[in-house]
């Protein structure tokens, strides 16, 4: 079917998958590694952002969405840490020194 344009659908579906992937990733990273793991999300975000400047439209859109998913998750690590301190999320008992 040549008359259908799948790029918007693919970009939306990919963004949906990224959100679904990063949500539990942030929770696990904060639980096991703590808020000091923020750079593990920020650096790949910067790489994806720079790469998005050099690819064709659909790949550029997907890399841009991935980059900003990494950036948002970088912020979420700190928000998750605050939720742990407030007792709203389970704390890792092996890392009491950071709380």
C-alpha positions as MATLAB code, in Angstrom:
seq = 'XXXXXXXXXXXXXXXXXXXXXXXXXXXXXXXXXXXXXXXXXXXXXXXXXXXXXXXXXXXXXXXXXXXXXXXXXXXXXXXXXXXXXXXXXXXXXXXXXXX';
ca = [
       0.000    0.000    0.000;
       1.993    2.932   -1.280;
      -0.548    5.585   -0.310;
      -0.055    5.028    3.431;
       2.554    7.035    5.300;
       3.806    4.957    8.226;
       6.394    7.419    9.580;
       4.060    9.163   12.032;
       2.738    5.851   13.300;
       6.255    4.472   13.753;
       7.475    7.606   15.537;
       4.478    7.587   17.893;
       4.795    3.873   18.605;
       8.538    4.221   19.234;
       7.919    7.115   21.658;
       5.324    4.978   23.455;
       7.819    2.113   23.775;
      10.552    4.450   25.019;
       8.322    5.828   27.767;
       7.353    2.301   28.771;
      10.992    1.220   28.838;
      12.437    4.181   30.728;
       9.869    4.230   33.541;
      10.958    0.933   35.157;
      14.587    1.581   34.175;
      14.674    4.743   36.310;
      13.139    2.955   39.292;
      15.656    0.107   39.090;
      18.624    2.401   38.557;
      17.748    4.497   41.592;
      17.128    1.387   43.699;
      20.385   -0.359   42.779;
      22.754    2.503   41.907;
      21.281    5.609   43.552;
      20.949    9.120   42.246;
      24.645    9.256   41.388;
      23.835    7.181   38.298;
      22.289   10.218   36.570;
      25.211   10.515   34.160;
      24.471    7.005   32.814;
      21.322    8.490   31.326;
      22.607   11.953   30.450;
      25.636   10.875   28.389;
      23.694    8.523   26.057;
      21.106   11.297   25.711;
      23.775   13.701   24.489;
      25.116   11.086   22.075;
      21.640   10.434   20.652;
      20.989   14.168   20.362;
      24.186   14.770   18.397;
      23.564   11.715   16.199;
      20.044   12.925   15.424;
      21.591   15.864   13.566;
      23.238   13.581   11.023;
      20.506   11.104   10.057;
      17.591   11.176    7.636;
      14.182   12.371    8.897;
      12.637    9.277   10.509;
      15.877    8.112   12.128;
      16.521   11.680   13.278;
      13.063   11.874   14.875;
      13.550    8.550   16.644;
      17.008    9.521   17.908;
      15.652   12.872   19.098;
      12.825   11.152   20.987;
      15.320    8.733   22.494;
      17.628   11.602   23.489;
      14.901   13.478   25.305;
      13.673   10.274   26.937;
      17.179    9.918   28.353;
      17.150   13.563   29.486;
      13.761   13.241   31.175;
      14.907   10.053   32.877;
      17.972   11.920   34.141;
      15.618   14.289   35.960;
      13.413   11.404   37.096;
      16.371    9.774   38.901;
      16.425   12.776   41.259;
      12.622   12.835   41.591;
      12.650    9.094   42.346;
      15.309    9.641   45.016;
      13.098   12.273   46.634;
      10.132    9.863   46.553;
      12.305    7.259   48.304;
      13.257    9.787   50.982;
       9.577   10.604   51.512;
       8.805    6.912   51.951;
       6.550    6.718   48.893;
       8.845    4.219   47.143;
      10.751    1.230   48.495;
      14.283    1.958   49.689;
      17.205   -0.367   49.013;
      18.251   -1.537   52.518;
      21.823   -2.153   51.316;
      22.333    1.550   50.522;
      21.174    3.332   53.687;
      24.243    5.575   53.640;
      22.912    7.624   50.721;
      19.536    8.356   52.320;
];
